[in-house]
Amino acid sequence: MGPLILVGVMMGMLIPVVVSAALADLTMRKVLVIIAVLLLTTSGLTIYNTTVFQELYWSWGLPPVPVDEAAFVTMADQLHAARIAPAGDQAAGGALQQVAARLCAAPNQVTGWVGRVEHMYPSANGDHASLAIRIAIHVVVRTALFPDTTDTVVRSGTPLFATVSELREGEVVRFAGDLVGHTGACPGDPPTDPNEALRDPEFLFRFASVTPVAG
């Protein structure tokens, strides 16, 4: 009999003995405490998995969100919901067109929006950085990962690059700039992978300023 098999057999014999001894030592009070802990843990996990709780947890410590940012987040959520609707759903198709029209009509230039830093990636050679800011649980505005025709990466040698380079994941910031792409919803948007359209919305953004919010 190999050593591992022998250890397995011994563990299989010892575990029931240990469990039985532990159960025999339990008093009614201990049993009630264990049940209460299990109930609280289960309830906590259930509450944590609700959208309402996650939204409250995520927004904790954020300053008031501007009206135009809140409206944009609502439209982004509606766009995502319409895109993941079952194929052939005519109501969803109509909703998709309506949401896209409202989204495309919204101003591209924004100021005073708030969110949390999702990530900040400096390039290997240090000539640029990419930045993503989460403005809602399911909505992100971000630069391209690499220099491209959207001209959204943060270039080195600029005051903005110096600020962005110091940002930390999860940090609350206030920012301004221009929306460059609406995940393929509007004419003139950069090409979008159809599979990406079904994920949480990520909108290309050209940052003009990013300011950490003191907390």
C-alpha positions as CSV (number, residue, x, y, z in Angstrom):
1,M,0.0,0.0,0.0
2,G,1.5,3.3,-1.1
3,P,2.1,6.1,1.5
4,L,-0.6,8.4,-0.1
5,I,-3.2,5.6,0.0
6,L,-2.3,4.8,3.6
7,V,-2.7,8.5,4.6
8,G,-6.0,8.6,2.8
9,V,-7.3,5.5,4.6
10,M,-6.2,6.9,8.0
11,M,-7.9,10.3,7.3
12,G,-11.0,8.5,6.3
13,M,-11.1,6.7,9.6
14,L,-10.2,9.7,11.7
15,I,-12.6,12.3,10.3
16,P,-15.8,10.5,11.4
17,V,-14.2,10.0,14.9
18,V,-13.3,13.7,15.2
19,V,-16.8,14.8,13.9
20,S,-18.5,12.5,16.3
21,A,-16.5,13.7,19.3
22,A,-17.2,17.3,18.3
23,L,-21.0,16.7,18.0
24,A,-21.0,14.8,21.3
25,D,-19.5,17.9,23.0
26,L,-22.1,20.3,21.6
27,T,-24.5,21.8,24.0
28,M,-27.9,23.3,23.0
29,R,-26.4,26.8,23.3
30,K,-23.6,25.9,20.9
31,V,-26.0,24.4,18.4
32,L,-28.1,27.6,18.5
33,V,-25.0,29.7,18.0
34,I,-23.8,27.6,15.0
35,I,-27.3,27.8,13.4
36,A,-27.4,31.6,14.0
37,V,-24.0,32.0,12.4
38,L,-25.0,29.9,9.4
39,L,-28.2,31.9,8.9
40,L,-26.4,35.2,9.1
41,T,-23.7,34.1,6.7
42,T,-26.3,32.8,4.2
43,S,-28.4,36.0,4.5
44,G,-25.3,38.1,4.1
45,L,-24.3,36.3,0.9
46,T,-27.8,36.6,-0.4
47,I,-28.0,40.3,0.2
48,Y,-24.5,40.9,-1.2
49,N,-25.5,39.3,-4.5
50,T,-28.5,41.7,-5.0
51,T,-28.0,44.5,-7.5
52,V,-29.3,47.1,-5.0
53,F,-26.7,46.2,-2.4
54,Q,-23.9,46.2,-5.0
55,E,-24.9,49.6,-6.2
56,L,-25.0,51.0,-2.7
57,Y,-21.7,49.4,-1.9
58,W,-20.1,50.6,-5.1
59,S,-21.4,54.2,-4.7
60,W,-20.3,54.5,-1.1
61,G,-18.1,57.6,-0.7
62,L,-18.8,59.0,-4.2
63,P,-19.8,62.6,-4.4
64,P,-23.2,63.5,-6.0
65,V,-23.3,62.4,-9.7
66,P,-24.2,65.1,-12.2
67,V,-27.6,64.9,-13.8
68,D,-26.2,64.4,-17.3
69,E,-23.9,61.5,-16.1
70,A,-26.8,59.8,-14.4
71,A,-28.9,60.1,-17.6
72,F,-26.0,58.6,-19.6
73,V,-25.6,55.7,-17.2
74,T,-29.4,55.0,-17.5
75,M,-29.2,54.9,-21.3
76,A,-26.0,52.7,-21.3
77,D,-27.8,50.2,-19.1
78,Q,-30.8,50.2,-21.4
79,L,-28.6,49.8,-24.4
80,H,-26.9,46.8,-22.8
81,A,-30.3,45.2,-21.8
82,A,-31.7,45.7,-25.3
83,R,-28.6,44.1,-26.9
84,I,-28.7,40.9,-24.8
85,A,-32.4,40.4,-25.4
86,P,-33.3,37.2,-27.3
87,A,-32.9,37.3,-31.1
88,G,-36.2,38.1,-32.8
89,D,-37.7,40.0,-29.9
90,Q,-39.3,42.9,-31.8
91,A,-40.0,44.9,-28.7
92,A,-36.3,44.7,-27.8
93,G,-35.3,45.7,-31.3
94,G,-37.5,48.8,-31.2
95,A,-36.1,49.7,-27.7
96,L,-32.6,49.3,-29.0
97,Q,-33.2,51.8,-31.8
98,Q,-34.8,54.3,-29.4
99,V,-32.0,54.0,-26.8
100,A,-29.3,54.3,-29.5
101,A,-31.0,57.5,-30.8
102,R,-31.1,59.1,-27.4
103,L,-27.6,58.1,-26.7
104,C,-26.3,59.5,-30.0
105,A,-28.2,62.8,-29.4
106,A,-26.5,63.3,-26.0
107,P,-23.7,65.8,-25.8
108,N,-20.2,64.2,-26.5
109,Q,-18.4,66.7,-24.3
110,V,-18.8,66.2,-20.5
111,T,-17.4,67.9,-17.4
112,G,-17.6,67.2,-13.7
113,W,-18.4,63.5,-14.1
114,V,-17.3,61.2,-11.2
115,G,-16.3,57.6,-10.9
116,R,-13.7,55.1,-9.6
117,V,-10.5,54.2,-11.4
118,E,-10.9,50.8,-12.9
119,H,-7.3,50.5,-14.1
120,M,-4.4,52.6,-15.2
121,Y,-1.8,50.9,-17.5
122,P,1.4,52.7,-18.4
123,S,3.0,51.5,-21.6
124,A,6.3,49.5,-21.4
125,N,8.3,52.3,-23.0
126,G,6.6,55.0,-20.9
127,D,5.3,57.1,-23.9
128,H,1.6,56.8,-22.9
129,A,-0.9,55.3,-20.5
130,S,-4.4,53.9,-20.8
131,L,-7.0,54.7,-18.3
132,A,-10.5,53.3,-17.5
133,I,-13.0,54.8,-15.1
134,R,-16.1,53.0,-13.9
135,I,-19.0,55.4,-13.6
136,A,-21.5,52.7,-12.6
137,I,-21.5,49.0,-11.7
138,H,-21.9,48.0,-15.4
139,V,-20.6,51.1,-17.2
140,V,-17.0,52.1,-17.9
141,V,-15.4,55.0,-19.9
142,R,-11.9,54.3,-21.1
143,T,-9.1,55.1,-23.5
144,A,-7.8,52.7,-26.1
145,L,-5.1,50.3,-24.8
146,F,-2.7,51.4,-27.5
147,P,-2.2,54.5,-29.7
148,D,-4.7,54.4,-32.5
149,T,-6.9,56.7,-34.7
150,T,-9.1,57.5,-31.7
151,D,-6.3,59.5,-30.1
152,T,-7.6,58.6,-26.6
153,V,-4.4,57.3,-24.9
154,V,-2.9,59.7,-22.4
155,R,0.4,60.9,-23.9
156,S,3.6,61.3,-21.8
157,G,5.0,64.7,-21.2
158,T,1.6,66.3,-20.5
159,P,0.2,67.5,-17.1
160,L,-2.6,64.9,-17.6
161,F,-0.1,62.1,-17.9
162,A,1.6,63.2,-14.6
163,T,-1.8,63.1,-12.8
164,V,-2.9,59.8,-14.3
165,S,0.4,58.1,-13.5
166,E,-0.3,58.6,-9.8
167,L,-3.9,57.2,-9.8
168,R,-4.7,54.0,-7.9
169,E,-7.3,51.4,-8.6
170,G,-10.6,52.2,-6.9
171,E,-9.7,55.9,-6.3
172,V,-12.6,58.3,-6.7
173,V,-12.0,60.9,-9.4
174,R,-13.7,63.8,-11.1
175,F,-13.1,64.1,-14.8
176,A,-13.9,65.9,-18.1
177,G,-13.4,65.1,-21.8
178,D,-15.1,63.8,-24.9
179,L,-17.0,60.6,-25.6
180,V,-15.4,59.2,-28.8
181,G,-17.4,56.0,-29.2
182,H,-20.7,54.7,-28.0
183,T,-19.9,50.9,-28.4
184,G,-20.9,51.0,-32.0
185,A,-24.4,52.5,-31.3
186,C,-23.8,55.7,-33.3
187,P,-22.7,56.6,-36.8
188,G,-19.0,57.3,-36.9
189,D,-18.2,55.1,-33.9
190,P,-15.0,53.1,-34.1
191,P,-15.7,49.5,-35.1
192,T,-16.9,47.3,-32.3
193,D,-16.6,43.5,-31.9
194,P,-20.2,42.1,-31.7
195,N,-19.2,40.0,-28.8
196,E,-18.0,43.1,-26.9
197,A,-21.3,44.7,-27.4
198,L,-22.9,42.0,-25.2
199,R,-20.6,42.7,-22.3
200,D,-20.9,45.5,-19.8
201,P,-20.7,48.7,-21.8
202,E,-17.3,50.3,-22.2
203,F,-17.3,53.7,-24.0
204,L,-14.2,55.2,-25.6
205,F,-13.3,58.5,-23.9
206,R,-10.7,61.2,-24.6
207,F,-9.8,62.6,-21.2
208,A,-9.1,66.3,-20.8
209,S,-8.7,66.4,-17.1
210,V,-8.8,63.9,-14.2
211,T,-8.8,65.1,-10.6
212,P,-8.7,62.9,-7.5
213,V,-11.5,63.6,-5.1
214,A,-10.3,64.0,-1.5
215,G,-12.2,61.6,0.8
